[in-house]
Amino acid sequence: MYIELNRDGRKSLPTQISEALGSRISSGLLERGARLPSVRKLAVALKVSQVTVSKAYAELERQALIHCEHGLGCFVSDADQKKGHEEAYWPQQYDDYLPRAQLWRNFDYSEVKYPFHLAAIHAEMLPLKPIGAQMASLVLEQPELMATYGNFQGDHELRETMKAHLQERGIILPSANLMITSGSQQGIDLVARTFVGPGDTVYMEAPSYTGAIDVFAGRGAEMIFVPMDSEGMRVDILTKLCDQRPPKLIYTCPTFQNPSGVTMSTARRQRLLELARSYRCLIVEDDPFSDLYFHMPPPPPIKSMDVEGHVVYMKSFSKVLAPGCRIACVAAEGNILSRLIAAKSASDLGSPLLTQRAVLPFIAKKYNAYAENLRVALHNRMEKASKLLKQYAPSNVSWVLPAGGLSLWLELPATTDITELHALAKRKSISFLPGDVCYSGETKSRHIRLCYAQLSEADMEQGLILFFTLLSDYLKKG
């Protein structure tokens, strides 16, 4: 079993080991009942003392994540069923380099009737028919597209369309400075694989997007989470932290932030960019939701103020058009972009040309009108969810209504066992996103995220009433 240890880091080695194993357990990479390596074997593999591993195992046992039996070994806790301690099937002992996989686990709710955990838009609100018709037409009339590798940087015509789209939002760049990726998730991964290595310091908002945490954890980065307030990331706190540990990269989702829904003010965006200039580091600006505002447009992207190439900007179209098409645009300059293109070429030989051409006409001619109608529909959804909250949610649950986006971020009482609540909800065929997965390590959160856009209106209303009733009954018992 491989665990990336930072021997010069702030955290002790036992803590690093226990958090790494805890993340593997919570995200399902280590299955229930699985046997852990012996103390001696793991100590040899990690080049640490057996005392260090013993302390890590003791902490995991204190958290009830594992149980150890004298003469038999240590096993991942399994509350649902009793398993024998036979020798583990060989794949369980086959080394991997995955420190956690919360994003994968968060999508694994196919059996749930009310999937509030998934930040997505219901199919009836998406332009699937026109995009599907365009794809069908391309298959019939230009079947050679399926026999053609796409340009590593992305289809030229689509990049020209993206250039016009970004210009409307204040980002003035030639199409040569743009790259098409298979969703923003691939863009984040390309930046991490290109510029982040073991021990590098990555600053993120607290809480942050689960998929980005998974990626940076996979690179062995030391992630430091910066608190937020109503104006977004606390840049004053970030500045003090940077004085102690200079950043290699700062990741932010500044507009209708995932998962909190908070939007960073213009002043904070300017200060964040100034900080990146002073430390000569990159900012990854992840922007999937800025077109989904309810009243006033949000502040301009950080990238619109960037004149020295410190910001790698990512604009995803997957969520708002067709998640199955996996289309995003990455904007960067000079050698930063060229290295990202090189990384992409090694990753997938270029995004599929067919899907790029399928979404192109819609983005070029119909996107703005569609986005305007979508904003109205989502605002109505949010208002309905808000009324249900006020009517059915317990009085000791708090929230701030978002000015855009897809989700609500609820704060529960400090005594709430969210793991237990999650299990109870799942029995009622309801899912939500626990706040814990939006941090690295074993940070405990009092928050949960509920998406109001994923279901039909009738199912959303029924599911939220059912969940808030369950929540009320649970908190009364506590």
GIFEN-V482193 format. One record per run of one state. SS is the DSSP state (alpha for helix, beta for strand, coil for the rest). FROM is the first residue (numbers start at 1). LEN is the number of residues. If there is no record, write none. Layout:
BEGIN
ss-><SS;SS>
from-><FROM;FROM>
len-><LEN;LEN>
END
This chain:
BEGIN
ss-><coil;alpha;coil;beta;coil;alpha;coil;alpha;coil;beta;coil;beta;coil;alpha;coil;alpha;coil;beta;coil;alpha;coil;alpha;coil;alpha;coil;alpha;coil;alpha;beta;coil;alpha;coil;beta;coil;alpha;coil;beta;coil;beta;coil;alpha;coil;beta;coil;alpha;coil;beta;coil;beta;coil;alpha;coil;beta;coil;alpha;coil;beta;coil;alpha;coil;alpha;coil;alpha;coil;beta;coil;beta;coil;beta;coil;alpha;coil;beta;coil;beta;alpha;coil;beta;coil;alpha;coil>
from-><1;13;27;35;36;39;47;50;63;66;70;73;77;90;94;102;107;114;116;123;126;128;142;143;148;156;169;175;178;182;183;196;201;207;210;219;222;230;232;234;235;245;249;253;266;280;282;288;293;294;302;306;311;317;323;326;328;332;334;349;353;366;367;393;398;400;404;405;407;412;418;428;430;432;433;435;439;447;452;457;478>
len-><12;14;8;1;3;8;3;13;3;4;3;4;13;4;8;5;7;2;7;3;2;14;1;5;8;13;6;3;4;1;13;5;6;3;9;3;8;2;2;1;10;4;4;13;14;2;6;5;1;8;4;5;6;6;3;2;4;2;15;4;13;1;26;5;2;4;1;2;5;6;10;2;2;1;2;4;8;5;5;21;1>
END
